Amino acid sequence: MLSPYAKYEWLTITAIGLLMTIASFVVGWWWLVFLIVPVTAALLAFFRDPSRKTPSQRGAMIAPADGRISSIHEVEHFEPFNGPATCIRIFLSVLDVHINRSPCHGHVKSITHKPGDHKNALNPTSAETNESNLIVLVHPIRRHPLAAVRQVAGLLARTIACGVHEGEVVQRGQRIGMIKLGSTTELYLPADLDPKVTIQQGQAVYAGLTVLATVTSKDLVEEKPESGGPESQTATTQAPPAPPASPIPAGSTSK
């Protein structure tokens, strides 16, 4: 399946490939078809959008993009959370699927686009200075920050597509946008959710499939389980039985 976020691009590529194939037969250069078809297929592969079955593990934060983990670090103060956060950075090559997915179930509190440079994503400063789009997710009821996904443009990836809107409620693994031709995607997790990172730097991850971290916050443990997910295993404390009522002596009157 090809992504609707890049419908204009893959329709254009398909049309050009088809016209060139027809032209090759018309002029008698039929052998060019063996070059045109694979090139067209390779270009279309940039915009592929495979189906994914997202894990239902309670408290899991899922990878928002395909690629390799290029950095795992702590941020002393992440302004959207008004506090410290853990940042997991994913580098997307031109061969990776470029669809971004939501790491968790949440309410889209804000979407902030920031103009910037278009440096090569391999440049260490590119993640800080390049054009970016930040999507902040909060708890649907308590409005407590849960996660933030930052889409970062690169040298070739000069178009960031955002597929959600402020105020929308998204599900874990839901498509939320695309960075065309690869670059960088960052996942930020609030420190007060006590995130436990489950992957390592250099590891390959897949959007909607790989668990990057787990959180044990009360905000997530007590929320209603997602459809198909395990039921809550939190223990409940039972109140001690009330003592038996004292008998009223015969002939007395209750007041």
BALOBA-1460 file (C-alpha; in Angstrom, 3 decimals):
// residues 255
<rec num="1" residu="m" x="0.000" y="0.000" z="0.000"/>
<rec num="2" residu="l" x="1.221" y="3.504" z="-0.835"/>
<rec num="3" residu="s" x="0.821" y="6.347" z="1.632"/>
<rec num="4" residu="p" x="-1.941" y="8.930" z="1.068"/>
<rec num="5" residu="y" x="0.436" y="11.507" z="2.589"/>
<rec num="6" residu="a" x="2.482" y="11.256" z="-0.633"/>
<rec num="7" residu="k" x="-0.353" y="10.746" z="-3.109"/>
<rec num="8" residu="y" x="0.814" y="13.559" z="-5.392"/>
<rec num="9" residu="e" x="4.371" y="12.204" z="-5.522"/>
<rec num="10" residu="w" x="3.573" y="8.554" z="-6.276"/>
<rec num="11" residu="l" x="0.876" y="9.425" z="-8.790"/>
<rec num="12" residu="t" x="3.380" y="11.644" z="-10.611"/>
<rec num="13" residu="i" x="6.056" y="8.925" z="-10.556"/>
<rec num="14" residu="t" x="3.576" y="6.326" z="-11.810"/>
<rec num="15" residu="a" x="2.377" y="8.577" z="-14.645"/>
<rec num="16" residu="i" x="5.922" y="9.413" z="-15.771"/>
<rec num="17" residu="g" x="6.968" y="5.764" z="-15.648"/>
<rec num="18" residu="l" x="3.934" y="4.722" z="-17.695"/>
<rec num="19" residu="l" x="4.482" y="7.440" z="-20.321"/>
<rec num="20" residu="m" x="8.172" y="6.549" z="-20.655"/>
<rec num="21" residu="t" x="7.284" y="2.861" z="-21.064"/>
<rec num="22" residu="i" x="4.777" y="3.641" z="-23.834"/>
<rec num="23" residu="a" x="7.240" y="5.989" z="-25.543"/>
<rec num="24" residu="s" x="9.938" y="3.298" z="-25.467"/>
<rec num="25" residu="f" x="7.700" y="0.890" z="-27.396"/>
<rec num="26" residu="v" x="6.595" y="3.581" z="-29.844"/>
<rec num="27" residu="v" x="10.158" y="4.499" z="-30.853"/>
<rec num="28" residu="g" x="11.272" y="0.875" z="-30.833"/>
<rec num="29" residu="w" x="13.522" y="1.140" z="-27.797"/>
<rec num="30" residu="w" x="11.661" y="-1.630" z="-25.944"/>
<rec num="31" residu="w" x="14.814" y="-2.593" z="-24.049"/>
<rec num="32" residu="l" x="14.488" y="0.636" z="-22.021"/>
<rec num="33" residu="v" x="11.527" y="-0.955" z="-20.244"/>
<rec num="34" residu="f" x="13.959" y="-3.136" z="-18.288"/>
<rec num="35" residu="l" x="15.431" y="0.083" z="-16.859"/>
<rec num="36" residu="i" x="12.264" y="2.164" z="-16.476"/>
<rec num="37" residu="v" x="10.228" y="-0.425" z="-14.545"/>
<rec num="38" residu="p" x="12.733" y="-1.132" z="-11.729"/>
<rec num="39" residu="v" x="13.574" y="2.566" z="-11.335"/>
<rec num="40" residu="t" x="9.880" y="3.432" z="-11.087"/>
<rec num="41" residu="a" x="9.290" y="0.633" z="-8.574"/>
<rec num="42" residu="a" x="12.252" y="1.796" z="-6.469"/>
<rec num="43" residu="l" x="10.940" y="5.361" z="-6.353"/>
<rec num="44" residu="l" x="7.461" y="4.177" z="-5.409"/>
<rec num="45" residu="a" x="8.965" y="2.102" z="-2.579"/>
<rec num="46" residu="f" x="9.922" y="5.354" z="-0.838"/>
<rec num="47" residu="f" x="6.222" y="5.946" z="-0.175"/>
<rec num="48" residu="r" x="5.176" y="2.449" z="0.923"/>
<rec num="49" residu="d" x="2.876" y="2.143" z="3.907"/>
<rec num="50" residu="p" x="2.745" y="-1.433" z="5.272"/>
<rec num="51" residu="s" x="0.127" y="-2.545" z="7.791"/>
<rec num="52" residu="r" x="1.373" y="-3.082" z="11.336"/>
<rec num="53" residu="k" x="-0.127" y="-4.965" z="14.301"/>
<rec num="54" residu="t" x="0.695" y="-2.825" z="17.320"/>
<rec num="55" residu="p" x="1.529" y="-4.513" z="20.671"/>
<rec num="56" residu="s" x="-1.095" y="-4.089" z="23.405"/>
<rec num="57" residu="q" x="1.352" y="-4.213" z="26.322"/>
<rec num="58" residu="r" x="0.248" y="-1.907" z="29.137"/>
<rec num="59" residu="g" x="2.447" y="1.184" z="29.517"/>
<rec num="60" residu="a" x="4.437" y="0.507" z="26.317"/>
<rec num="61" residu="m" x="5.751" y="3.395" z="24.240"/>
<rec num="62" residu="i" x="6.002" y="2.288" z="20.623"/>
<rec num="63" residu="a" x="8.519" y="3.470" z="18.019"/>
<rec num="64" residu="p" x="7.125" y="6.451" z="16.056"/>
<rec num="65" residu="a" x="9.320" y="5.674" z="13.031"/>
<rec num="66" residu="d" x="11.330" y="2.990" z="11.242"/>
<rec num="67" residu="g" x="15.105" y="3.316" z="11.364"/>
<rec num="68" residu="r" x="18.035" y="2.947" z="13.753"/>
<rec num="69" residu="i" x="18.448" y="4.418" z="17.216"/>
<rec num="70" residu="s" x="21.056" y="7.159" z="16.846"/>
<rec num="71" residu="s" x="20.845" y="8.581" z="20.367"/>
<rec num="72" residu="i" x="19.313" y="7.967" z="23.789"/>
<rec num="73" residu="h" x="19.842" y="10.889" z="26.132"/>
<rec num="74" residu="e" x="18.328" y="12.909" z="28.941"/>
<rec num="75" residu="v" x="17.063" y="16.469" z="28.489"/>
<rec num="76" residu="e" x="17.289" y="18.628" z="31.620"/>
<rec num="77" residu="h" x="14.314" y="20.794" z="30.665"/>
<rec num="78" residu="f" x="11.907" y="20.023" z="27.835"/>
<rec num="79" residu="e" x="9.639" y="23.040" z="27.570"/>
<rec num="80" residu="p" x="6.430" y="21.258" z="26.398"/>
<rec num="81" residu="f" x="6.604" y="19.067" z="29.541"/>
<rec num="82" residu="n" x="7.875" y="21.866" z="31.790"/>
<rec num="83" residu="g" x="10.453" y="19.472" z="33.169"/>
<rec num="84" residu="p" x="13.114" y="16.853" z="32.348"/>
<rec num="85" residu="a" x="12.576" y="14.201" z="29.684"/>
<rec num="86" residu="t" x="14.159" y="11.198" z="27.996"/>
<rec num="87" residu="c" x="14.825" y="11.595" z="24.269"/>
<rec num="88" residu="i" x="15.083" y="8.607" z="21.913"/>
<rec num="89" residu="r" x="16.291" y="9.661" z="18.463"/>
<rec num="90" residu="i" x="15.684" y="7.539" z="15.346"/>
<rec num="91" residu="f" x="17.589" y="8.009" z="12.084"/>
<rec num="92" residu="l" x="15.609" y="7.156" z="8.933"/>
<rec num="93" residu="s" x="17.555" y="6.263" z="5.791"/>
<rec num="94" residu="v" x="16.075" y="6.569" z="2.301"/>
<rec num="95" residu="l" x="15.438" y="2.820" z="2.384"/>
<rec num="96" residu="d" x="13.241" y="2.902" z="5.495"/>
<rec num="97" residu="v" x="9.468" y="3.272" z="5.638"/>
<rec num="98" residu="h" x="8.861" y="6.988" z="6.255"/>
<rec num="99" residu="i" x="5.461" y="6.805" z="7.968"/>
<rec num="100" residu="n" x="5.264" y="8.176" z="11.526"/>
<rec num="101" residu="r" x="2.975" y="6.554" z="14.106"/>
<rec num="102" residu="s" x="1.715" y="7.537" z="17.534"/>
<rec num="103" residu="p" x="3.716" y="5.985" z="20.398"/>
<rec num="104" residu="c" x="0.674" y="5.761" z="22.684"/>
<rec num="105" residu="h" x="-3.004" y="6.511" z="23.121"/>
<rec num="106" residu="g" x="-3.383" y="10.222" z="23.778"/>
<rec num="107" residu="h" x="-4.907" y="13.624" z="23.118"/>
<rec num="108" residu="v" x="-3.044" y="15.916" z="20.699"/>
<rec num="109" residu="k" x="-2.436" y="18.982" z="22.856"/>
<rec num="110" residu="s" x="-0.335" y="20.973" z="20.406"/>
<rec num="111" residu="i" x="1.416" y="20.877" z="17.032"/>
<rec num="112" residu="t" x="4.331" y="23.253" z="16.555"/>
<rec num="113" residu="h" x="6.085" y="23.713" z="13.202"/>
<rec num="114" residu="k" x="9.549" y="25.262" z="13.351"/>
<rec num="115" residu="p" x="11.308" y="26.504" z="10.174"/>
<rec num="116" residu="g" x="15.011" y="25.739" z="9.915"/>
<rec num="117" residu="d" x="17.927" y="24.347" z="7.916"/>
<rec num="118" residu="h" x="18.043" y="21.221" z="5.756"/>
<rec num="119" residu="k" x="21.381" y="19.742" z="6.781"/>
<rec num="120" residu="n" x="22.319" y="16.120" z="6.269"/>
<rec num="121" residu="a" x="20.722" y="14.026" z="9.031"/>
<rec num="122" residu="l" x="24.160" y="12.485" z="9.722"/>
<rec num="123" residu="n" x="25.331" y="15.922" z="10.903"/>
<rec num="124" residu="p" x="25.091" y="15.938" z="14.741"/>
<rec num="125" residu="t" x="23.671" y="19.488" z="14.738"/>
<rec num="126" residu="s" x="20.933" y="18.759" z="12.204"/>
<rec num="127" residu="a" x="18.432" y="17.541" z="14.813"/>
<rec num="128" residu="e" x="18.668" y="20.888" z="16.585"/>
<rec num="129" residu="t" x="18.748" y="23.299" z="13.642"/>
<rec num="130" residu="n" x="16.735" y="21.623" z="10.867"/>
<rec num="131" residu="e" x="13.090" y="22.281" z="10.089"/>
<rec num="132" residu="s" x="10.869" y="20.307" z="12.478"/>
<rec num="133" residu="n" x="7.313" y="19.586" z="13.576"/>
<rec num="134" residu="l" x="6.539" y="18.777" z="17.219"/>
<rec num="135" residu="i" x="3.398" y="16.822" z="18.219"/>
<rec num="136" residu="v" x="2.675" y="16.800" z="21.973"/>
<rec num="137" residu="l" x="0.391" y="14.091" z="23.405"/>
<rec num="138" residu="v" x="-1.333" y="14.279" z="26.794"/>
<rec num="139" residu="h" x="-3.611" y="11.954" z="28.775"/>
<rec num="140" residu="p" x="-7.116" y="12.075" z="27.237"/>
<rec num="141" residu="i" x="-8.732" y="12.735" z="30.629"/>
<rec num="142" residu="r" x="-6.105" y="14.026" z="33.064"/>
<rec num="143" residu="r" x="-4.251" y="16.077" z="30.412"/>
<rec num="144" residu="h" x="-0.942" y="14.961" z="31.916"/>
<rec num="145" residu="p" x="1.932" y="14.947" z="29.339"/>
<rec num="146" residu="l" x="2.533" y="11.455" z="27.973"/>
<rec num="147" residu="a" x="4.868" y="11.822" z="24.998"/>
<rec num="148" residu="a" x="6.007" y="14.089" z="22.200"/>
<rec num="149" residu="v" x="6.995" y="13.140" z="18.650"/>
<rec num="150" residu="r" x="9.323" y="15.477" z="16.778"/>
<rec num="151" residu="q" x="9.565" y="15.091" z="12.992"/>
<rec num="152" residu="v" x="12.848" y="16.539" z="11.697"/>
<rec num="153" residu="a" x="13.533" y="17.296" z="8.020"/>
<rec num="154" residu="g" x="16.866" y="16.476" z="6.377"/>
<rec num="155" residu="l" x="18.962" y="17.159" z="3.286"/>
<rec num="156" residu="l" x="16.627" y="15.298" z="0.919"/>
<rec num="157" residu="a" x="13.566" y="15.094" z="3.168"/>
<rec num="158" residu="r" x="12.318" y="18.646" z="2.766"/>
<rec num="159" residu="t" x="8.633" y="17.877" z="3.238"/>
<rec num="160" residu="i" x="7.072" y="17.020" z="6.587"/>
<rec num="161" residu="a" x="3.485" y="15.800" z="6.414"/>
<rec num="162" residu="c" x="1.438" y="15.966" z="9.625"/>
<rec num="163" residu="g" x="-1.698" y="13.820" z="9.584"/>
<rec num="164" residu="v" x="-3.300" y="14.868" z="12.890"/>
<rec num="165" residu="h" x="-4.877" y="18.009" z="14.317"/>
<rec num="166" residu="e" x="-4.883" y="19.691" z="17.706"/>
<rec num="167" residu="g" x="-7.646" y="18.324" z="19.917"/>
<rec num="168" residu="e" x="-7.718" y="14.948" z="18.156"/>
<rec num="169" residu="v" x="-7.471" y="11.704" z="20.135"/>
<rec num="170" residu="v" x="-5.067" y="9.197" z="18.573"/>
<rec num="171" residu="q" x="-4.554" y="5.501" z="19.255"/>
<rec num="172" residu="r" x="-1.264" y="3.719" z="19.836"/>
<rec num="173" residu="g" x="0.245" y="2.826" z="16.449"/>
<rec num="174" residu="q" x="-2.032" y="5.185" z="14.503"/>
<rec num="175" residu="r" x="-0.471" y="6.962" z="11.520"/>
<rec num="176" residu="i" x="0.246" y="10.584" z="12.404"/>
<rec num="177" residu="g" x="2.301" y="11.768" z="9.431"/>
<rec num="178" residu="m" x="5.303" y="11.232" z="7.217"/>
<rec num="179" residu="i" x="8.784" y="12.603" z="6.534"/>
<rec num="180" residu="k" x="9.399" y="12.166" z="2.828"/>
<rec num="181" residu="l" x="12.701" y="10.500" z="1.854"/>
<rec num="182" residu="g" x="13.899" y="9.942" z="5.394"/>
<rec num="183" residu="s" x="15.523" y="12.000" z="8.128"/>
<rec num="184" residu="t" x="15.117" y="11.946" z="11.929"/>
<rec num="185" residu="t" x="12.231" y="11.305" z="14.323"/>
<rec num="186" residu="e" x="12.510" y="11.883" z="18.067"/>
<rec num="187" residu="l" x="10.384" y="10.503" z="20.904"/>
<rec num="188" residu="y" x="10.321" y="12.486" z="24.159"/>
<rec num="189" residu="l" x="9.016" y="10.916" z="27.392"/>
<rec num="190" residu="p" x="8.444" y="12.907" z="30.627"/>
<rec num="191" residu="a" x="10.782" y="11.973" z="33.467"/>
<rec num="192" residu="d" x="7.880" y="11.833" z="35.936"/>
<rec num="193" residu="l" x="6.501" y="8.838" z="34.020"/>
<rec num="194" residu="d" x="9.671" y="6.974" z="35.068"/>
<rec num="195" residu="p" x="10.395" y="5.631" z="31.550"/>
<rec num="196" residu="k" x="12.410" y="2.416" z="31.286"/>
<rec num="197" residu="v" x="14.181" y="2.303" z="27.893"/>
<rec num="198" residu="t" x="14.061" y="-1.180" z="26.366"/>
<rec num="199" residu="i" x="16.270" y="-0.679" z="23.295"/>
<rec num="200" residu="q" x="19.926" y="0.181" z="22.638"/>
<rec num="201" residu="q" x="21.740" y="2.708" z="20.480"/>
<rec num="202" residu="g" x="22.288" y="1.348" z="16.962"/>
<rec num="203" residu="q" x="19.325" y="-1.025" z="17.157"/>
<rec num="204" residu="a" x="16.880" y="-1.219" z="14.229"/>
<rec num="205" residu="v" x="13.298" y="-0.348" z="15.184"/>
<rec num="206" residu="y" x="9.961" y="-0.343" z="13.382"/>
<rec num="207" residu="a" x="7.102" y="2.143" z="13.732"/>
<rec num="208" residu="g" x="4.059" y="0.715" z="15.456"/>
<rec num="209" residu="l" x="5.887" y="-2.509" z="16.330"/>
<rec num="210" residu="t" x="9.010" y="-1.985" z="18.465"/>
<rec num="211" residu="v" x="8.602" y="-1.082" z="22.133"/>
<rec num="212" residu="l" x="11.114" y="1.691" z="22.876"/>
<rec num="213" residu="a" x="10.283" y="2.131" z="26.554"/>
<rec num="214" residu="t" x="7.767" y="1.272" z="29.243"/>
<rec num="215" residu="v" x="6.275" y="3.626" z="31.803"/>
<rec num="216" residu="t" x="4.847" y="2.780" z="35.191"/>
<rec num="217" residu="s" x="3.061" y="6.011" z="36.010"/>
<rec num="218" residu="k" x="-0.271" y="5.829" z="37.826"/>
<rec num="219" residu="d" x="-1.712" y="7.902" z="34.978"/>
<rec num="220" residu="l" x="-1.207" y="4.990" z="32.595"/>
<rec num="221" residu="v" x="-1.676" y="2.027" z="34.942"/>
<rec num="222" residu="e" x="-5.163" y="3.116" z="35.919"/>
<rec num="223" residu="e" x="-6.447" y="4.064" z="32.484"/>
<rec num="224" residu="k" x="-8.957" y="1.854" z="30.721"/>
<rec num="225" residu="p" x="-7.175" y="-0.921" z="28.750"/>
<rec num="226" residu="e" x="-7.099" y="-0.609" z="24.981"/>
<rec num="227" residu="s" x="-9.252" y="-2.950" z="22.966"/>
<rec num="228" residu="g" x="-7.645" y="-6.390" z="22.919"/>
<rec num="229" residu="g" x="-5.102" y="-5.422" z="25.616"/>
<rec num="230" residu="p" x="-4.551" y="-7.173" z="28.929"/>
<rec num="231" residu="e" x="-6.708" y="-6.202" z="31.860"/>
<rec num="232" residu="s" x="-5.184" y="-4.175" z="34.671"/>
<rec num="233" residu="q" x="-3.258" y="-6.252" z="37.175"/>
<rec num="234" residu="t" x="-3.140" y="-3.581" z="39.894"/>
<rec num="235" residu="a" x="-3.934" y="-4.912" z="43.327"/>
<rec num="236" residu="t" x="-6.868" y="-3.559" z="45.296"/>
<rec num="237" residu="t" x="-6.854" y="-3.039" z="49.039"/>
<rec num="238" residu="q" x="-9.852" y="-4.424" z="50.859"/>
<rec num="239" residu="a" x="-11.242" y="-2.588" z="53.888"/>
<rec num="240" residu="p" x="-11.348" y="-4.655" z="57.119"/>
<rec num="241" residu="p" x="-14.775" y="-6.011" z="58.014"/>
<rec num="242" residu="a" x="-16.845" y="-3.766" z="60.293"/>
<rec num="243" residu="p" x="-17.225" y="-5.022" z="63.902"/>
<rec num="244" residu="p" x="-20.619" y="-6.546" z="64.784"/>
<rec num="245" residu="a" x="-23.162" y="-4.151" z="66.255"/>
<rec num="246" residu="s" x="-23.615" y="-4.322" z="70.035"/>
<rec num="247" residu="p" x="-26.985" y="-5.772" z="71.038"/>
<rec num="248" residu="i" x="-29.481" y="-3.356" z="72.585"/>
<rec num="249" residu="p" x="-30.573" y="-4.469" z="76.064"/>
<rec num="250" residu="a" x="-34.200" y="-5.453" z="76.378"/>
<rec num="251" residu="g" x="-36.458" y="-2.711" z="77.605"/>
<rec num="252" residu="s" x="-34.064" y="0.096" z="76.540"/>
<rec num="253" residu="t" x="-34.958" y="2.739" z="73.962"/>
<rec num="254" residu="s" x="-32.671" y="3.719" z="71.101"/>
<rec num="255" residu="k" x="-32.094" y="7.465" z="70.829"/>
